[in-house]
Amino acid sequence: MKATEHDYDTLSQAMNGLRDEGYTAQFECNEKGIRSVSSDQYYKPENLKITRQFRFEGMSNPADSSLLYALRSSDGTKGTLVMSYGSEHSHHLDQIIEIQEEDK
């Protein structure tokens, strides 16, 4: 998956901008699936779409990078998922890879 071009300089700016666009839920991955933190509801990758994504590299260490995904669920929930990456990430990457990008 390619990260899209963005207008944000920092991860926090992007998260704030997406929140203003209605992406208010926060998602996280664990062994059970992809969970909305506030509702504690779990989603399978096929019930989510990636609407936008952003890549940020660390200011002091380029290996300290992260991806921000804007997600929309089949029930209309919109939120974000942040994934750190590099040589040592502990996220459930296989679940994220299964999420399809929204048709443009």
C-alpha positions in Angstrom: 0.0 0.0 0.0 1.3 3.4 -0.8 0.8 6.3 1.5 -1.0 9.3 0.0 0.5 12.7 -0.2 -0.6 14.9 2.6 -0.9 18.5 3.8 0.2 17.7 7.3 3.6 18.1 8.8 3.0 16.0 11.9 1.0 13.0 13.0 -0.9 15.1 15.6 -1.9 17.7 12.9 -3.2 14.9 10.7 -5.1 13.3 13.6 -6.7 16.7 14.5 -7.6 17.4 10.9 -9.2 14.0 10.5 -11.1 14.4 13.8 -12.5 17.7 12.3 -13.7 15.6 9.3 -15.6 13.2 11.6 -12.9 10.5 12.1 -13.5 10.5 15.9 -13.1 6.8 16.8 -9.7 5.4 17.7 -9.0 1.9 16.4 -6.3 -0.5 17.6 -5.3 -4.0 16.5 -4.9 -7.0 18.8 -5.1 -10.7 18.5 -8.9 -10.6 18.4 -9.2 -8.1 15.5 -9.5 -4.4 15.0 -11.2 -2.7 17.9 -12.8 0.7 18.3 -11.4 1.8 21.7 -14.4 3.8 22.7 -17.2 1.3 21.9 -15.1 -1.8 22.4 -16.5 -3.2 19.2 -14.4 -5.5 17.1 -14.3 -5.3 13.3 -12.9 -7.8 10.7 -10.8 -6.3 8.0 -13.5 -7.0 5.4 -15.8 -4.6 7.4 -13.4 -1.7 7.1 -12.2 0.5 4.3 -9.1 2.7 4.2 -10.2 6.1 3.1 -6.9 7.9 3.5 -3.4 7.2 4.8 -0.4 9.2 5.8 3.2 8.4 6.4 5.4 10.3 8.9 9.1 9.9 9.6 10.6 10.7 12.9 12.3 14.1 13.3 15.3 12.8 15.1 15.4 9.3 13.7 14.0 8.4 10.3 13.6 4.8 11.4 11.1 6.1 13.9 8.2 6.2 11.5 4.4 5.8 11.6 1.5 5.3 9.4 -1.9 6.9 10.1 -4.9 5.2 8.5 -8.4 6.9 8.2 -10.9 4.1 8.4 -14.6 3.8 7.7 -16.5 0.7 9.0 -19.5 -0.9 7.3 -21.7 0.5 10.2 -20.6 4.0 9.5 -18.0 4.4 12.3 -15.1 6.6 11.2 -11.8 6.7 13.0 -8.1 6.5 12.9 -5.5 3.7 13.4 -1.8 4.6 14.0 0.8 2.0 13.3 4.5 2.4 14.1 6.8 0.6 11.8 10.4 -0.1 11.3 12.6 -3.0 12.3 10.7 -3.5 15.6 6.9 -3.1 15.4 4.5 -5.1 17.3 1.3 -4.5 15.4 -0.8 -7.1 13.8 0.2 -6.1 10.3 -1.6 -9.1 8.7 -5.0 -7.6 9.7 -4.1 -4.1 8.3 -2.9 -5.6 5.0 -6.3 -7.2 4.5 -8.2 -3.9 4.8 -9.2 -2.7 1.3 -8.8 0.9 0.2 -12.1 2.7 -0.5 -12.9 3.1 -4.2 -12.3 6.6 -5.4 
